[in-house]
Amino acid sequence: MTARTKRILTSVVGVILTAIMLFPLYWMVNVSLTQPDRLRKDPPDLFPVSPTFDGYARVVQDQLPYLFTSLVVGLGTVVLTLVLSAPAAYALAKLRPRGGRVVDFVMLIAQMIPGIIMAMGFYLIFYTWGLLDSIPGLILADSTLAVPFGVLIFTAFMSGIPDELMSAAKIDGAGAWRTFRSVVLPISRNSVVTVSLFTFLWSWSDFLFASTVNRGGGLQPITIGIYRYIGNNTQDWNAIMATAVVASIPAAVLLVVAQRYVAAGVTAGAVK
Amino acid sequence: MTAMQTVPRAAADGGTGGSRGVAPANGATRPGEREARRRAQRIRQQLVAWGFIAPVAIYMVVFYAYPLFRNLDLSFRDYTLASFITGEAPLVGIANYLEVFRSPTFWPALGNTAVFTLGSIVVQFALGLALAVFFYRRFPLSTTLRALFLVPWLLPLLVSASIWAWMLNSDSGVVNAALAVFGIPQVNWLTSPQTSMLGVLIANIWIGIPFNLVIMYSGLQNIPDEVYEASSLDGANGWQTFWRITFPMLRPVSAITLLLGLIYTLKVFDIIWIMTRGGPGDSSTTFAIWSYRLGFGGGSPDLSPAAAVGNLLIVIAFVFGIIYIRTQRTTEDAS
């Protein structure tokens, strides 16, 4: 066997493995297009025989407010996370604050706290503050998923910016804030993208906080939209899967548009 | 702490300044002045630095420390529906914890948490590592396929859980249809106490493979090519190279991956809740699920015992968290 055929064979194996891995996604799309009365067929249709878009019509009919809420909450969480984490990371990376290591350590530990514990604390606190069932409340809760991550990623990236650049800005008369805005932030564009993408995705995907601090709100995110479908009507898997497909769009966009940032985010989070 | 650190350092600086100041007889005050100016500048620098950190520091206190404190406080009180209105809840000491320990759910939940966590991370790690080694061979399409492998990790957990719930459906699920081809009778994956844990494990492993793949792949990239060259010169085959060279050299990365996986898996809630709600009975109830069910699972909220269960979970997570940070430190020191 020549090296060339061996490599092509490896590719074939790779395609098969990927197909197995992604089969559940195919199945989601398949079920989302299947006629409801064919869903209970045994064995199930391996591909949509007479595809229907009724499921997607249901999404448009029922789920648009949920999708819109998720979008608003996601964007709000991104803004809050960036505003809080980028300046702090700049100081940690470049201004040598006393106790900086403690802050780093706190950020590491914070990521390990199970969400359910935070959710209960938030439930009581937001009850007192009147933030239950509100968009700002959900944004605040969701931001805790991303702020420590943001600080750590930004710090790791900004530590790599050469000190000479800072000195140059200082000689030009720029203060710390000016240096941060005009020098550090533009250079850190890649890490801003990484943090924003992950923050949006986590906020978009959140179900735990949505189902606790926003369990009775008028404006609820898409995860609750799907959950309602599952709870109300377990027969309607066609519409559930259509909603699931729509809810997966941000992840798909993220992967296509920003694949290199994704891998960077995964690795940076674990092995700095 | 800050003051104590400042004083000796200033004294030390002053000392050297003084010894230097001996030569010019008239410059006795100038080093002191310079020292004062330098100190003022240092303090200013610290103030600026902490000005940048202050928002996040305040945020961490209000939105991390305070909820944690409220949760801890909650677990030592008897918080009822009336407490929401009056704002008062009597202190009951460790009664909630005793209730949790004596509950018939305690041992099953502990066992399930252990099975779910260990089962997930071991299988995820093994599959992730095998795939990382496979993709490291860099064949045509390898980059694209590796990227596609990330998709399950990026999906909302609720979406993945819904897909698997339907795929594992007893009557109409595609998994049972596939098993039927091999003559295997219907498995009630999520509705039988014997298999519900296996069902949620399969879904969770699927979600965790990409993470393990990416990290182990980056670990492989850090092994210098010369090592492989040397081993192939010595006549080692692929299998020997993996077990004698690759695997030992991946030890630090492996330790970190497994510990991170452990910490993440302890927290898993969405997948189990959507697929089985911890049931049937307690057969797939972990601590995270138990806590949520007590607090928000419907019926009257039992927040105080829920907080107690949550705090047990946090103790377990912290133990492994500390091990993780220590491992990471030693890895950094070694490299």
Interface residues (C-beta under 8 A of the other chain):
Chain A: R7 I8 T10 S11 V13 G14 V15 L17 T18 M21 L22 P24 L25 W27 M28 V31 L39 R40 K41 D42 P43 P44 V83 L84 S85 P87 A88 Y90 A91 L92 L95 R96 P97 R98 G99 G100 V103 F105 V106 L108 I109 A110 M112 I113 P114 G115 I116 I117 M118 A119 M120 G121 F122 Y123 L124 I125 Y127 T128 L140 S143 T144 V147 V151 G175 A176 F180 L201 W204 S205 F207 L208 S211 T212 R215 T223 I226 Y227 I230 W237 I240 M241 A244 A247 S248 A251 A252 L254 L255 Q259 V262 A263 V266 T267 A270 V271
Chain B: T2 Q5 Q45 Q46 V48 A49 W50 G51 F52 I53 P55 V56 A57 Y59 M60 F63 Y64 Y66 P67 L68 F69 R70 N71 L74 F84 G87 L131 F134 F135 R137 F139 P140 L141 S142 L145 A147 L148 F149 L150 V151 P152 W153 L154 L155 P156 L157 L158 V159 S160 S162 I163 W164 A165 W166 M167 D171 S172 G173 V174 A177 A180 W206 I209 P210 F211 V214 I215 S218 G219 V253 I256 T257 L260 I263 L266 K267 F269 D270 I274 A288 S291 Y292 G295 F296 L303 A306 A307 G310 N311 L313 I314 A317 F318 F320 G321 Y324 I325
